[in-house]
Amino acid sequence: MPFRIKYVFHKMISHILIILLLTVTLSVSRFSPLPEVDAAPAVVYSDPSDGFVSSIGSVETSTSYVFVGDGDLNVYFRAFVKFSLSGVSGILSSAKLYLYVYGTTIGAAGYFVSPLPNPGLGDCVIVHIDDYGSLDAGDFNAPSIGNDPGVLIGAIQTPSVGYISIDITAAMQDDVNNGRAWSAFMIKMSMNTNNDGMKNLWHLYTSEQAGTDKDPYVEYVSQLGLTDQNNDVPRSAVANIGDWGQSFIPTGNRLTRIDLALDSVGNVNTYHVTVNVRNNWGGTIIGSAATNIPPGIRNDDVGEFTPFIFPTPVRLIPGTQYIIEVNLGLYYHQSGTNDMISWYCASGDTYPNGRAIQGGSLRNDDMIFRTIGGTAADFMLSASPNSLTIPAGTLRTSTVTVSSVSGFSSLIVLSYSWLGATPSGVTVTLPGPVMPPPDGSTTSELQVFASSTATVGTFTLRITGTTGTLSSDIDVIIQILGATPTPSCIIATATYETTLASEVIYIRHVRDDLIGSNQIGKHIVNGLNTFYYSWAPPIASFIAEHKTVRPVFQILLLPLLAIAHVTEAVYRAVAILNVSIASVAAVIFAVASTATIYLLTPAIMLQTTRRKLRRSQINSK
């Protein structure tokens, strides 16, 4: 008998050590560094090193502007910009360089109102050069490396204040093919100086100007990167009072810019126009861009648009309908003025995937708009069901699905947090990390257990998936209902005289909140309660009627409290793997330990005592 007990005890200890070893291993792997996943943007702004260099070697990289042309004493200037190619790869279907021209200087006069007079010196041209690093005097004569974009502003051209673009697809593709880290360009005049000793300059903004709405930028499109929803059809101006917008269904999952056809001819003021992207009309704003519309804008020719560039790319789900919501600032005639900003439309709902919206209602026409974005590896979360009703003392589950988008496949750490109020007495389990296969999905079971003392009410549980710089959220509504009476530990209650004793509360916590926190555990607890209440009531009645024995039973219950603490440790260690298995392991340990201390040990001691008595009787004879 002693050998058998020793064998069982050693086997039990070995099982516990194995469980703890698995727990430590999983904990270490869970917090190992994860590979970063960065989405390549479809718009790249110029590096802060942009600036200009003069023919006498002076360098300027910290101003919000650059000069191109000649100045006093026939000193002439060339400007430089470069753009990071981090994350850019493959074949580019298009790439454009956008530079914001805001003025000219001719002699002693400066001009900053459209149209801008041409300062002369021939064409303003763009030259493709190698990475200039930190701009210095030696870059002034940087040689072309081929694929020069060409003329930005012609010799007699008089452009308006604003962005001027030039195709740089060949230059940027060459940089990608040769593994260069940057696409860099020199901006110069075809004639260095006319030797008149006076200024003949173009003025362009740099990345140092406030915000990004006038920064130099490159817009590139991979073969899968353009969502072009341009309606090149006859159009008419529409000006209505009330909120308006347009529904659209993207084919890509990144939105970097929205172009609108607007009209501000006749205005005397500049108005701030905002474009919001919402997941439904009046829903949450998931992206916002704004720009100032000066007087005289008229995008009434095919291909003309006013750009709205988002500060960061907006994440979309391909095939899902979204809403472009536009706030013009002013879309009706002011009394006594001609001021009005209006939008252009094409009648007859010409765009098959969306329609114009007026005050939340669909219209029989279509905004003239274009979205520009791209496709990047990404993931998204969903939960089914997305709301749980949990009576106190029970457990409910929801399946969290992690879906790959555009070939995404990487480890995703899952976490949760309460938005607003946090309920007490609620245990949440969400296994992870997980990794979906490319363009597939994987799942994790969300388990929420509300103890018998859980806070009653409705709460919001946010599930967050994170990998590298990407994250995605999904909210699950948790409604906790009032508790129903649960069986008390009547022997412990009688021993400590109240159900509010800390010892009684703790034993019930281990039984109900841990072991009974899942369906399998609840079945086990119900079975144990049935067995317990088949013999415990007489003992509890005896203790209640004979107060003098309570100290004895308090001592007898000390091993049971110790077993409860170790049982909790066993449950929490195994729960990292699976809560149902944890309940089984905890019950096996608790039952085995209780039986050993309260049944087996007294039986062995009784048998040993009997043997000693028999021996003493034999010896006495």
C-alpha positions, 0 to 999 in steps of 0.5 A, a space after each residue: 500500500 505505501 508503495 502504491 501511494 508513493 507511485 501515484 503521488 510521483 506520477 501526479 507530480 510529474 504530470 503537473 511539472 509537464 503542464 507547467 513546462 508547456 505553460 512556460 514554453 507557450 508564454 515565451 513563444 507568445 511574446 517572441 518578436 514578430 515580423 513587421 508588415 508595412 504597407 507601401 503607400 501609393 503617395 510618397 512625400 518628398 524627403 526633408 532634405 529637399 532644397 536648392 543649391 546656387 552656382 556659387 555653392 550656397 546650400 539651403 535645405 531648411 526653408 519652405 520654398 526653393 528657387 529655380 532660375 537666376 538671381 542678382 549678380 547672375 547667380 543661378 539656382 537648381 532645386 532638388 527633391 527625392 522620394 523614398 522607395 521603401 516598400 515599392 517593388 514590381 511593375 509600376 503602371 504609372 508614376 507622377 511627380 507633383 510640384 506646387 508652384 506658388 509664384 515667380 519673381 521677375 526683376 524686382 517684382 513678385 507675382 503670386 496670383 494666377 496666371 503666373 508670368 513666365 520668368 524666361 530662361 527657357 524650359 523648366 526641366 526635371 532631370 533624373 539623378 542618383 541619390 544626393 544624400 545630404 544636399 551639398 554644393 557638389 550636387 549642383 552639377 549632378 549628372 543625369 542617370 537617364 530616363 529624364 522626365 523632361 519639361 515641367 513648365 514650358 518656356 512660354 507657359 503661364 501656369 496657375 498657382 497650384 500643383 503641376 505634374 510630370 510623368 516619372 514612371 520610367 525614372 522610378 521604374 529604373 530606380 526600382 529595377 536597380 534596387 535604389 533606395 530613392 528616386 531623386 530629381 534636379 529641377 533646373 532651367 534650360 538656360 542658366 542665366 540671361 546675364 541681366 543681373 536681375 532675378 528670374 525665378 520660379 518659386 516652389 514649395 518644399 516639405 518644410 511648409 506646414 502640413 502636406 497639402 502643398 508638399 512635393 509628392 509622387 503618386 505611383 500606381 502598381 498594376 493592381 494599385 489604381 481604383 479609377 472611378 472617373 466619369 468622363 461624361 458630359 457634366 453639369 454644375 449642381 448646388 444644393 442646400 444640405 449634406 451630400 456625397 457619393 457611395 462607392 465600392 473600392 477594388 483596392 484596400 488602400 485609399 490615398 486620394 479622392 479627386 472631385 470636380 468642383 466649381 468656384 468661378 464667381 467666388 470672392 473668397 477662399 473656402 475650406 472644403 473637407 472630404 470624409 470617408 465613412 463606412 455608411 451614411 452618417 457612420 464612423 469617419 475612417 478617413 478625412 482630407 481637406 483643402 482650400 478652394 480659391 476663387 476661379 476653380 472650374 473642373 468642367 473639362 474631362 480629366 480636371 479634378 481638385 485633389 484631396 490627399 489623405 494624411 495617411 492611407 485609408 484602409 478599406 475592404 474591397 467589395 464593401 460600399 463606402 460613402 464619400 461625404 463632402 462639406 463644401 463650406 458654402 454650397 448656396 448663394 449668399 445674399 447679395 453676393 455671387 459666392 458659391 461652390 458647387 459640384 459637378 455631376 453626370 445625370 443618370 447614375 453613370 457609375 455602376 457601383 455608386 450614386 450621389 447622395 443628398 441629405 442621406 437620400 440617393 439621387 438620380 445622378 452621379 458625382 464626378 469623382 476619382 479615387 486613387 489608392 492601391 493594394 497592400 497585404 493586410 488582415 481584418 477581424 470579424 466575430 460571430 456572434 458579435 454580441 453575447 448575453 451571459 447570465 451570471 454564473 455561465 460562460 458564452 463563446 464567440 468565434 473571432 475570425 482573422 482573414 488575410 487580404 492580398 496575400 497577407 500571412 504573418 503572426 497576429 497577436 490577439 488582445 482585448 480591452 473594455 471600452 468604457 465601463 469595466 465589469 467585475 467578476 468577468 473572465 475573458 479568454 482569447 487564445 493566440 497568436 494566430 496566423 491566417 494562410 495567404 488569402 485565407 482565414 483562421 479563428 480563435 475562440 473568445 470565451 467570456 465567463 461571468 461569475 455569480 457576482 459579476 456586474 450586471 449591465 451591457 458592456 463593450 469588449 474590443 478585440 484587437 489584432 496586432 502585427 508590426 505596424 498594422 492593427 485591426 479592431 472588432 467590438 463584441 457587445 457583452 450583456 450580463 444578466 442577474 445572478 441565480 442562486 448557487 449552492 453554498 459550501 454548507 460545511 464551510 459555511 457552518 464552520 465559519 458561521 457565514 457565507 461571507 467568510 473569506 474562506 467560504 467565498 474563496 472555495 466557491 470562487 475556485 469551484 464556480 468561477 474557475 472550474 465551472 467557467 466552461 460547459 464541461 466544468 459546469 457539468 463536473 461541478 453539478 455532479 460534484 454538488 449532487 454527490 456533496 449534498 447527498 451526505 454533507 447536510 447532516 454534518 453541517 447541521 451537527 456543526 451548527 448545533 454544536 458551536 464548541 466543535 467549530 474550532 476543531 472543524 476550522 483546523 480540519 478545513 485548513 488542508 482543504 483551503 490549501 488544496 483550493 489554492 493549489 487547485 487554482 494554480 493548476 487551473 490557471 496553468 492549464 487554462 493557457 492551453 484550454 479552459 475545459 482541460 484546465 477544469 478537468 485537471 483541476 478537479 482531478 487534482 482536487 479530488 485526488 488530494 482531498 481523498 488522500 488527506 481526508 480518506 486515504 491518510 486516515 485509513 492508513 493511520 487507522 490500519 497502522 494503529 490496528 496492527 500495533 494494537 494486535 502486536 501489543 496484544 500478542 506480545 502481552 500474551 
